[in-house]
Amino acid sequence: MTTPVAPPQPATNQSQMNPLPPSVFTLPQTAQLEALYTIIRSKDTSRGDFLFYSDRIIRLLVEEGLNHLPVVKKVVETPTGATYQGVGFEGKICGVSILRAGEAMEAGLREVCRSVRIGKILIQRDEETALPKLFYSKFPQDIASRYVLLLDPMLATGGSAMKAVEVLIEHGVPEDRIIFINLISSPEGLRTFCTKYPQLKVITGWIDLGLNDKAYIIPGLGDFGERRYCE
């Protein structure tokens, strides 16, 4: 019989939110991390450098996301004939990217999770209602039995992310089996998102000052998808 191991505790945060919602976890706010963010925030950074350094941050975020998956006791035998009492992941995982910017995070997930299944979801603003609307989704058939890493680089108002979670729950994924991973969050978006889905964990690299009158994250880094995919 397997024995669950206690999950990690929230990291210390040095952001614009104090205190952080208990379901929000940030990367350690080191000088190296701030240097990486400084590069990708600059409007003068080339597309090649933007790709390289944003990928570095994404890899760190995915690794941190995996730290929050539940594990169970697992005993293996080493080549020396000895036994080692370690752990293994409790269940299967999959990634779900919110198109199109979220696709940029898929490679980082594949680099650390061999043969991981990937789902996709497209949410856009409905011009009549001004609300997020589902336009397309494709998930693994057994997604309801997996832990889901929801991928999207930016959390501004939180509308698209909340709609994506709503769709996942409609497909049978329990709220507490979803981990939302993003590079930059606004305090307003985090509060709204975490209030609606308090059982869902959020892994973010940086929490910015807030939103301007156009709902852009400030200081932000601009449109992630445009900078990622357009010359």
Disulfide bonds with the S-S distance in Angstrom:
none
